[in-house]
Amino acid sequence: METTSFVSGISRKDAGRYSRQLLVNDFGVSGQKGLKNAKVLIVGAGGLGCPTATYLGAAGVGTLGIVDYDEVGKKKKGKSDNK
């Protein structure tokens, strides 16, 4: 069981992980709580979707959904293979 820290409503673990964000003016604890309660759906896990998911997860977004219908196979090659 995590105990709450000096920051009301945020665990010690989360306060340490997001300490820099908590220091930002007009964001603070309420902003971090908002991110933790947020739900985001990312459509496409390609060149833009993957880093977006990484950054949103690292920022503390509570629920991430990722939808991508592409299939990787012999016909689906990277840009470097299209020469």
C-alpha positions in Angstrom: 0.0 0.0 0.0 1.4 3.4 -1.0 1.3 6.2 1.4 0.4 9.7 0.3 3.3 12.2 0.3 3.4 15.9 1.2 1.4 16.4 -2.0 -2.2 15.9 -1.2 -3.7 12.9 -3.0 -0.6 11.7 -4.9 1.5 8.8 -3.7 5.2 9.1 -2.9 6.0 7.1 -5.9 4.0 9.3 -8.3 5.3 12.5 -6.6 8.9 11.3 -7.3 8.2 10.2 -10.8 6.3 13.4 -11.8 8.2 15.9 -9.6 9.2 18.2 -12.5 5.7 18.4 -13.8 4.4 19.2 -10.3 6.6 22.3 -10.2 5.2 23.8 -13.4 3.1 26.9 -12.6 -0.6 26.4 -13.3 -0.2 22.6 -13.6 0.8 21.2 -10.3 -1.1 18.5 -8.4 -4.5 19.2 -10.1 -3.0 18.9 -13.5 -1.3 15.6 -12.7 -4.5 14.2 -11.2 -6.2 15.2 -14.4 -3.6 13.3 -16.5 -4.0 10.3 -14.3 -7.8 10.3 -14.8 -7.5 11.0 -18.6 -8.3 8.4 -21.3 -6.7 8.8 -24.7 -7.2 6.8 -27.9 -4.3 6.8 -30.4 -5.3 5.8 -33.9 -2.3 4.4 -35.8 0.9 3.0 -34.2 3.3 4.1 -36.9 5.9 6.7 -37.0 3.8 9.3 -35.1 1.6 7.1 -33.0 4.4 5.1 -31.2 6.3 8.1 -29.9 3.0 9.8 -29.0 2.0 6.8 -26.9 5.4 6.8 -25.2 5.3 10.4 -24.3 1.7 10.3 -23.0 2.5 7.3 -20.9 5.6 8.9 -19.5 3.6 12.1 -18.7 1.2 10.0 -16.6 -1.9 9.6 -18.7 -4.0 7.0 -16.9 -5.5 5.0 -19.8 -4.0 4.7 -23.3 -5.8 2.8 -26.1 -3.9 2.1 -29.3 -5.7 1.1 -32.6 -3.7 0.1 -35.7 -5.1 -2.2 -38.4 -1.9 -2.4 -40.5 -0.2 -5.8 -40.9 3.5 -6.3 -41.2 4.5 -8.7 -43.9 6.5 -9.2 -47.0 4.5 -6.5 -48.9 4.8 -4.0 -46.0 8.3 -2.8 -46.1 10.0 0.2 -44.6 10.9 3.3 -46.7 14.5 2.2 -47.1 13.3 -1.0 -48.9 11.5 1.0 -51.6 14.5 1.9 -53.7 
